Amino acid sequence: PQFVLLPLSCIKFIITIMIQRIQTIYLLLVVGICVAMFFAPIYNGTGPQTDPLKGPQTIEFKQNEVNANVSAIDRSPGSVGRLTVVLNTLDIVIIALTIVAIGLFTARKIQLRLTRYLILFSLIYVGVLIFAVRQAGALINSTSDHYGIGMSIPFISPILLFLASLAIAKDIRIVKSADRLR
């Protein structure tokens, strides 16, 4: 039982050190935002009524599902469904790489490079999200658009990642200056 306490105390010590750095807080917030995107509503749209039996055309778009009531035969929510697969994949990649970046708190240069790649992935995610919402609205010739919280919170991720990269670069400068003084 004593040998079990040693690894747990080491893990607790490492977590305490990691949380004391502001960039870890920024990176944890990015993970939280990306996880929230799986559940947040992104877009609801209503189009004109083309079939009296079916009611108005509607589409509800979340990252993990697309619910559509589309009466036009030539239109299919499949293109938006494929975009949700891309969004899910990008989201999982961002979550995984952010967790790896948090774990690289001792290798600051690699952490900085990874954080810059995460900024790029996050901007690609936002671009694909905007494109998917535009596709969903065009699918039903939307007359009434309602954007959910899932449309606004992804814009916070690149900002948090940029702040994390600034904090990591500052840590690198501090370590270099301390090494020069020695």
PyMOL commands that set and color helices and strands:
alter all, ss='L'
color gray80, all
select helices_A, chain A and resi 2-19+22-36+78-103+108-139+149-151+153-181
alter helices_A, ss='H'
color red, helices_A
select strands_A, chain A and resi 41-46+58-62+65-69+144-147
alter strands_A, ss='S'
color yellow, strands_A
deselect
rebuild
show_as cartoon
